[in-house]
Amino acid sequence: MSVRTPDPNPEPELPGNSNPGWLSDVELEEIRRRLPLLYVEAVPVRVDGFGVVTEVGVLLRATALGEMTRTLVSGRVMYGETIRDALFRHLEKDLGPMAFPLLPASPVPFQVAEYFPLPGLSPYSDDRQHAVALAYVVPVTGTCEPRQDALELTWMTPEAASSDAIAAEMEGGRGTLLRAALASVGRLR
């Protein structure tokens, strides 16, 4: 199964803003055939007072075919946008404005995930494109109310989140990415 990373609807061009950072659907399709695109991905977590991950948030989405899948916060980095701004924008887009994510002090990801349109070249696949995703574990302190195309956010223990059953519900190798996230914070046994 391959992943289809959600793309936001293009923002309307504002007067005086000739480059809003979004591509038209036609431009995006053409670029996807020629260039790798940069994404950010986030694994939302809850931590205790010692900074130990106690819960992991996994999004539930419906595919275009009506199948239910689990995924992580994910999205493209716009032209001229910092990684930090892209990460915050996608966390707010997927989890709601009251999620209050604590962005990492350093923009260094726990992993760089390379998605290919052909399965087998890496643990990650996306049938539309070659994409490179910078992946982060991000503590969230507020109330999460999924927006956009996410149906719900399920909080689960690190043990449950790293299970084979959850990995099987995730597209494009994101179960592998989730396990790598938990390993990076010392929560995978």
Long-range contacts (C-beta under 8 A, 24 or more apart in sequence): 1-171, 1-172, 2-117, 2-119, 2-125, 2-126, 2-127, 2-171, 2-172, 3-71, 3-115, 3-124, 3-125, 3-126, 3-171, 3-172, 3-173, 3-174, 4-63, 4-64, 4-126, 4-127, 4-128, 4-171, 4-172, 5-39, 5-74, 5-75, 5-76, 5-115, 5-126, 5-131, 5-133, 5-172, 6-61, 6-74, 6-75, 6-148, 6-149, 7-75, 7-76, 8-75, 8-76, 8-93, 8-148, 19-79, 19-80, 21-78, 21-79, 21-80, 21-81, 22-78, 32-128, 32-129, 32-130, 33-129, 35-130, 36-114, 36-129, 36-130, 36-131, 36-132, 37-76, 37-129, 37-130, 37-131, 37-132, 38-76, 38-77, 38-131, 38-132, 38-133, 38-134, 39-74, 39-75, 39-76, 39-77, 39-115, 39-131, 39-132, 39-133, 39-134, 40-74, 40-75, 40-77, 40-83, 40-86, 40-87, 40-90, 40-133, 40-134, 40-135, 40-136, 41-72, 41-73, 41-74, 41-113, 41-133, 41-134, 41-135, 41-136, 41-174, 41-177, 42-72, 42-73, 42-74, 42-87, 42-90, 42-91, 42-101, 42-135, 42-136, 42-137, 42-138, 43-72, 43-73, 43-135, 43-136, 43-137, 43-138, 43-177, 43-178, 43-181, 43-182, 44-73, 44-91, 44-95, 44-99, 44-101, 44-138, 44-139, 44-140, 44-144, 44-153, 45-137, 45-138, 45-139, 45-140, 45-185, 46-139, 46-140, 46-155, 47-139, 51-139, 52-187, 53-137, 53-158, 53-182, 53-185, 53-187, 54-157, 54-158, 55-155, 55-156, 55-157, 55-158, 56-155, 56-156, 56-157, 56-158, 56-161, 56-178, 56-181, 56-182, 57-95, 57-140, 57-144, 57-153, 57-154, 57-155, 58-153, 58-154, 58-156, 58-161, 58-166, 58-170, 58-178, 59-94, 59-146, 59-150, 59-151, 59-152, 59-153, 59-154, 60-150, 60-151, 60-152, 60-153, 60-154, 61-149, 61-150, 61-151, 62-149, 62-151, 63-171, 68-151, 68-169, 69-169, 69-170, 69-171, 70-154, 70-166, 70-169, 70-170, 70-174, 71-170, 71-171, 71-174, 72-170, 72-174, 72-177, 72-178, 73-138, 74-133, 82-107, 83-107, 83-134, 87-136, 87-138, 91-138, 91-140, 93-147, 93-148, 94-146, 94-147, 94-148, 94-150, 95-140, 95-144, 95-145, 95-146, 95-147, 95-153, 96-143, 96-144, 96-145, 96-146, 96-147, 98-142, 98-143, 98-144, 98-145, 99-140, 99-141, 99-142, 99-143, 99-144, 100-140, 100-141, 100-142, 101-138, 101-139, 101-140, 101-141, 102-138, 102-139, 102-140, 102-141, 103-138, 104-136, 104-137, 104-138, 107-134, 109-134, 109-135, 109-136, 110-135, 110-136, 110-137, 110-180, 110-181, 110-184, 110-185, 111-135, 111-177, 111-180, 111-181, 111-184, 113-173, 113-177, 115-172, 115-173, 122-173, 123-173, 123-176, 123-177, 124-172, 124-173, 124-174, 124-176, 124-177, 125-172, 125-173, 126-172, 135-177, 135-180, 135-181, 137-181, 137-184, 137-185, 158-182, 158-187, 158-188, 159-189, 162-187, 162-188
